[in-house]
Amino acid sequence: MGLSRQDGAVRQDGLGRQVDGFLRHITVERGLAANTVAAYRRDLARYTTWLRSSGLVDVAAIGEGDIAAFQRALRTEEGGELSASSVARILSTVRSFHRHLTEEGVTEVDPAREVKPPKLGLRLPKAISIDDMERLLTATGGEDSPDPVAVRDRALLEMLYATGARITELVSLNVDDVQDGDMVRVTGKGSKQRIVPVGSYARRALDAYLVRVRPVFSARGRATPGLFLGIRGQRLSRQGAWLVIRAAAERSGIAAHVSPHTFRHSFATHLLQGGADVRVVQDLLGHSSVSTTQLYTQVTADTLIDMYQSAHPRAR
């Protein structure tokens, strides 16, 4: 049976009330970020739409076979088969939902406990070389450029690479988050804060922007504490920052695909290649688990192997 793509609000029957209760739980008690809660809501809207189309509106009546049927339906959804990673994410949401219902005593049995998500291949982070990063950063021009937008864009890109921040974290920065002593306070997932150093190149570009450009942009709009502003004085959006990155990538002429996460991946990979401890990189990235950070060690190990095999006379 196909799945509806409607991601709207869940109707307020018993099933809808249980979903709302779960979303309140992960928002208030677990403190998950707004974007994460929104993703849970979309996944559960998809799930509950399928349940209703199958005549299931009582959570106590849902069995393991129903979860398995939902998983099969995801794989054959009208409009194109979902990727294994998308199916795994949706099933993870469903498992969390049913585990919550069991823990709260709403249901006696967790029907999703034994349902296994599809196996995912190991996806290694994709970084670019230090030389390519240099070309990317200089593609906007320097902090001495007469173009105020270019000065802002250079500061934005330098800060992305200097801090390893996610694009949402960077555009959410306020002026007050820039600490004395070349540090910046970054608010990550779950509103967790971390302090990240800012190198001399990024600090110089940021100072040029703060002194010469931000006051001009700020005067054109309503007062905002946002660090990076658009030309009309509003806080720069994720989409606006994405356009800055795309334009710089096109001007740089590098062959690699560049996205906001390219800066984060390159930040981590280059630190590890330079000898940084994986635990330190974990703290700088704001990873809750070191296993996530260790994916980058695999990247650097692969690079070492390639260099060894190409350079050692008896490697092959």
N, C-alpha and C positions, 0 to 999 in steps of 0.2 A: 504493500500500500504506500502511495506517495505521501510526502509530507507537505503541509502548507508552509509557505515562506513568511507568513504573517508574524511580525515581531512586536505587535502592539501589546497593550495592556491586557492582562489575563482577566477573564470574566470572574466576577466575585461569587462563584459557587464554592463548595467546600475545598475543591482542588486549588482554586485561585487563592483562597485564604491561607492554605498551607504554604503556597509559594511565597505569598507576601510575608508570612511569618519567617520563612527561611531567609528571605532577602533582608529583613530587618535584623536578623541574627548576625549575618555576615557583615552588615554595615556597622551595627552598634557594638556587638560583643567581640567580633573578630577584627573590626577596624579596617576592613579591606578598602582599597582605593575605589573612587567613584567609577573609574573606567572598568575595573575588575567586576564590580557589582553590576554594571551595565551589561557586561559580557555574560554573566550568570543569568541575568534577566532574559536576554535574547535566547540563550540555550534552553531555558525552562519554558519560554513561550513556544518554542519549536516542539519541545517534549509534550507539553500539555495539549497543544493542538492535535498532536498525533494520538494522545490518550483519548481525547474526546471523540475523535473520528473513529476510534476503536470501541467506543461505548464505555470507556473507563473513566469515571469521575470520582470514585472512592479510592483513596490512596491505600486503604487496607486491603482492597481487592486486587491490587497490582502484584503480579507474581514474577518470578525469575524469567519465565517464558515470555512474558510481555516485554521485559527489558531487552531480551535477546531479539524479539521481533522488531522492536524499535531500532536496534542496532542494524538489523538487516535492511530496514526501510531507509536508514540513513545512507547506506551504501548504494542504494538504487533510487535515490531521490530524483524526482522529475526535474529536468533542467540541468542535469549533469551530476555525475558521481562526486561525492565529497572526498577530499583527500583524507588519508589515514590520520593525519595530524588533527584535522577538523573533527573527525569522528571521535578520536581519542579525547579531545577537549570537551565535546558535548557529553560524552559518557562520563567523564570525570565530574562534570557538573551534576549529572543525574545521580551518580554515586554519592556525592556530597549531600544532595537533597534528601535521599532516602536514609542515609546514615543519620542525618539530623532528625528526621521523623522518628527513627527508632530510639535515639538518645533521649528525645523529648517524651517518649511513651505514647506517641500518636499511633505507631504501628508496633506490633510485636516482633515481626520478622523483617529483615532488610533484604528485599528482593534483588537488589543490585550488587550485593556483596561479592558474589561469585562470578559476576559478568566481567570478562576480561576484555580490555580495549585492544584494538589492533596494535601489533608491534610496529614501532617506528624505527627507521634507520637512524643512525647517529648523524646528526647534522652539525658539522663543525662550523664555528663562526668564521666569516670571511673578512679578513683584514686586507689592507693594501700595504704596499711597501712604504718605508719611510720616505723614499724619494718621491713616490707618487703622492703621499700626503703633503709633502712640501709644495709640490706643483699645485695641488688642490687649494691649499691655504693661500698661496700667493696669487691665485687666479682672480681674486676679488680686488687686488691692488693692496697697497700698504696703508698703515694708519696715517700717513702723510697725504693721502689722496685728497684732492679738492672736492670730491664727490662725497657728501655726507652719508649717502646710502652705502657706498663702498666701505667707508670707515666702520659703519655698523656691521656690515656683513663680515668684514675681516674679524672684528671682535667676536661675533657670533661663532664663526667657524673655529677660531683659535680656542675659544672657551669649550666648545664641544670636544675638541681633541685633547685639551689640557686636563679636563675633568672626567672624561668618560661618561658624562651624564646622558641620560635618555633625552630625546628631543622635548618631550613633555616636561621633564624636570627643568630643562634649561629655559624654556619660554615661561615657566612658572616662577622663575627667580625674581625677587624684588631687589631693589637697590641696597636695602639694608642687609641682604644675604651675603653681600661682598664684605668679608671681614678684613680687619687690619692684619698686616703680616702675610699678605698674599694667600688668603684662604677664602673659600666660599662655602656657604651652608646650603646643602642640597636636600630637598624634601622628596623622598622616593615613594615607592609603593607602600600602602598602609600608613601613610603620613610619617614614616620613619625618616629621621634626619641624620645626615652624615656630614662631616667636615672634610673637604677635599682641597689639597693644595692647588695653587694656580702658578704655573711657570712664568718666567720672565717675559717670554714672547706674548703670551696671552694677556698678562697684566699690562704690558705696554699698549697692546691693541685696545684693551678694555678702557684704560685710562684716557686714551685719545677719544674714544667714543663718549665716555662720560663727561669729558670736559668740553668737547667741541660740538657734539651732535645731539646727545640726548636732551639737553636743555632746549634746543631749537625744536625738536620733534614734540617735546612735552608741552611747549607753549601753544601748539596748534590744537590741542585737545583738552579733555578733562584731566584733572590731576589723577595720576595712577602711580602706584609704587613699583610697577613693573620695571624690570631692568632693561629688557630689549623692547623698543617701541617701533611701531610703524611710522610712516611719514606724516600721518594725521594725528599722531600723539596717542594712539591706542596701543595696548599691549600687543606685541607681535604674536600671531597665532601659530599653531603647529603647521598649518598649511603654508603660511607665509615663510616660516623657517625652512620648510621643505623646498619651496621655490628657490630660496637663496642657495641651498645645497645643490639643487639640480642645475642652476645656472652656472655655479662655480665648476661643477663637474664637466659641463659642456665646454666651458672656456679652457679648462685645464688640458683637455685632449687626452686624458688617461683612458686606457681601454677598459678598465674594470668598471663594473656597475657600482654606483655609489648611492647609498641611502643614508638616512640619519644614523642608523645603527652601524654603518661602516666606521664612523668615527669612534664609537664605543668599542667595537671589536678591535680596531687598530690600536686604540689606547691600551687595552689589556694585553694584546699580543706583543706590542713593542715594549711594554714594561717588563713582561716576563722574559723576553729576549735579552733585555738589558740586565737581567739578574734579580729582578724584584721577587720577593717571597709571595707565593700564591695566596697566603692568608692576608697579606697587605693589600693585594689586588682585589681580593674578595671584599674587604672593607671599603675600598675606594669605589668599587662598582655598586655597593649596596646589596650584594647577593646574600640571601638568608642562608644558603647552603654552599659550602666550599666545592661540592661536586659540580655545581654549575660553572664555577670559575675554572675548575680543572679541565673543562673542555678546551680552554685556551692553551693549556700545557700540551694537549695532544697536537694542536696546531704547530706549536714551536718544535715539538719532537719530530713531527713530519718534515719540517723544514731542515732540521739537523740531519735527518736520514738522507734527504735529497742531496744536501751539500756533501755529506760523507760519500755517498755512492758516486757522485760526479767527480770528486776530488781525490779520493784514496786510490792508489794504484792497484790494490788488491781487494777492492770492495765488491767486484763483480766476478 
